[in-house]
Amino acid sequence: MIPEVDLLELDRRYLWHPYTQMKDFEKDDPLFVDRADGVFLFDAQGRRYYDTISSWWCILHGHNHPGIKAAIRDQLDRLEHVHFAGTTHEGAIRLAEKLVALTPDGLSKVFYSDNGSTACEVAIKMSLQYWKHMGETRRESFVSLERGYHGDTIGAMSLGGVPSFKGPFDALTFDSYRIPSPYCYRCPYEAKPPAKSPNHQITKSLNCSIECLDPLEKLLADKGHEIAGIILEPLLQAAGGMIAYPVQYLKRLAGLASHHRIHLILDEVATGFGRTGRMFAFEHAGIAPDFLCLSKGLTAGFIPMAATITTDDVYHAFYADYEEGRTFFHGHTFTGNPLASAAALASLEIFEQEKVLDGLQDKIDILQSGMERFKELPWVGDVRGIGMVAAVELVMDRRTRTPFSSEKRAGWMIYKEGLKKGLILRPLGDIVYLFLPLSVNAVQIEDILNLSFDVISGLNP
Ligand SMILES: *Cc1c(COP(=O)(O)O)cnc(C)c1O
């Protein structure tokens, strides 16, 4: 008997997987992953699958990277964990120093936590408390984007704009001001028939005046003094549908935030650490946030960890004699975990030693230009991308951009077909995307593109 069969039975008996309708496993087993190497995952029979979604957007230098494994092993012999209030350790200190060096001058203080949701919760709580300390107590609201995603805890969810994720929890979430998504393919302001959404957003000039920011401009003029901050994912709304958007949007938004003195909170949990071609996505816009939220790629996908980086200004609003009551009462058990710190430090060393960012542009060009051919396919309404991320939006009718009805489960069909061809495509609804590890090579990118093309062209909904 193959052990996998027994284990899958035990999985059904004991487990409940995230973002999964467990009944789907009656017909289709989850993929049993036995081991991984580089950009590949292997099942128990040794079949190989491209990890085209970087194991939920966190793998950077490939699975099984010897440098990161060695760093974790060394750390394991020294210190595996210690609470982080009243104690400190070398890894957390050295990592903070490196993160501050990598980010713009204004960002100078690192607050650790352990996942992307908490990185965002920390930012909004710090922002809110900051304004209390500054005596601007009316600043109690946040602005967020439709189709934005910041995690699944209550605060992060309150600022999320993906309706299906939060519907049942409306009673628990707080209100925020929601502004339109810069979703060019479904632009509500567009009078004339669609151009495709701009690919290679970063250099492209725009043929609009970013009307989707007018509501923010109005909102800030009216209510700016009640707003603590605005949170968004720079240049790529990832979970909202891999919506890559123009750099001009981010620039103008940052200008408005600064003009109205509200905090700019950039959630780079998905985009950080090279995925868009720069270390951080906001660098493309030449701006700097008041809060930068990092997780996923922080440890190159090896161990959970997160960081919220902020300014001296924010830090000093909390810095006072204890009796003044300005302490930030927030923390997580695994804050600044030493093994995670070691993995993150090793990942940043790999960036330097292997000159990862220098080598990226060629790969990005292969990926993004290779996506052009998908535009011919009958069900492909839009092709978009940035950096190592590329997506197609499947639609039932290209002319009207009408989506497939959800019962069709076009995305699910793609997932199953992908597995047969050795690809882990895990579409977001009907948006099929590649979110590639930075370590993927040119030949592998071509292979992934060819296989994905076969899968999508074979779709028969
Ligand atoms: C994944 C993600 C989060 C949440 O991170 P978790 O570690 O899953 O809590 C937050 N923001 C963005 C942009 C993400 O992609």
The ligand as an ORCA input file, in Angstrom:
! r2SCAN-3c Opt
* xyz 0 1
  C      -1.343     37.392      2.059
  C      -1.522     38.832      2.307
  C      -1.824     39.318      3.588
  C      -2.089     38.405      4.741
  O      -0.986     37.660      5.089
  P      -1.164     36.347      6.007
  O       0.213     35.941      6.330
  O      -1.890     35.366      5.137
  O      -1.953     36.751      7.194
  C      -1.899     40.674      3.768
  N      -1.703     41.520      2.750
  C      -1.413     41.092      1.514
  C      -1.174     42.093      0.432
  C      -1.331     39.738      1.239
  O      -1.092     39.310      0.005
*
